Amino acid sequence: MTPVLSRIAPAALASLLLLTACPGNKDTAGTSTDTAAAEEAALPKAPAFNADSAYAFTAKQVSFGPRVPNTAAHVKTGDWIIGKFKAAGLTVKEQPFEAMAFDGKMLKSRNIIAQYLPQAPRRVAIFAHWDTRPFADKDKDKKNAPLDGASDGASGVAVALEMARVLGTQKDSLAPGVGVDFILFDSEDYGYDGSTQSEKKNLLGNQESWCLGSQYWAKNLLPVGYKPNYGILLDMVGAKGGKFSREELSRQKARDVVDKVWNTASQLGFSDYFLFADGYGITDDHVFTNNAGIRTIDIIDFLPNGEFQPYHHTTQDNMSIIDRRTLKAVGQTLLTVVYGE
């Protein structure tokens, strides 16, 4: 995603300052680290996550061009994603909607919902966004250029697609004990960043300009009445040297899920990516899924000190920064978590 260091979260989180996975100004609040060792427990046997396949899925999305709403590349990419989920044997639903962006443009959008084992009563949600930011506003030379969004968007979708492909190949006797819903949000990254776009006017005023797809979905749940055990949001999960700290809102709303994911990653040997460090809060899609009553954590490439990686919202977010090892660390961890349910 992409955010601004921002506002105070509602009610029980009144004291929590949020960044947004969109722009990022640093706040004065500190971060804390936790050196406690991960709990040692027998890992469930899970199928292998193919990083080469996830890399190819990332590259294919990028090959369509920037996936900015209202463009042909956006439509073609969405159709391709739906086709891949269907090819894996999942049940797919589309949720079309129109939303006004901060600059007044009406964005023709669609959320994509793909269900594995739709009949299973116990479920886990995997969230990501599939659009790209239309401006590289943190780029020194090309701040109005659209992004490839290789990590910021395409990598999370690629992990979801590869998980779906792997799950779809499993015999009934080797299926996990839960159903999995892959829910991809649109128009997430078309938000206003006051720190880089001060020359522009935010016509939405106090209304949140980021995460338009998850805002819509949270108010119009699909499937109707949807209530999984928990959700995991993937945002910027494919870059070389990715660092995933334990995001604040995730810890507040679903600490048990944070512990489960980070401990599993540690046991699999991925603690260089999943840091046992407490990071800032981010305004990302998980804010709105949590508002809808779905306990959701955010796996996002965001440093504990409140800094985004240098590629964030620049033209550097292209295939040159994508690393199979990061994709493997995230994808294998999530498959193992799912098989542990």
Summary of the structure (lengths in Angstrom):
residues: 341
radius of gyration: 18.2
end to end distance: 27.7
largest distance: 58.3
contacts: 1280
relative contact order: 0.22
helix: 32%
strand: 20%
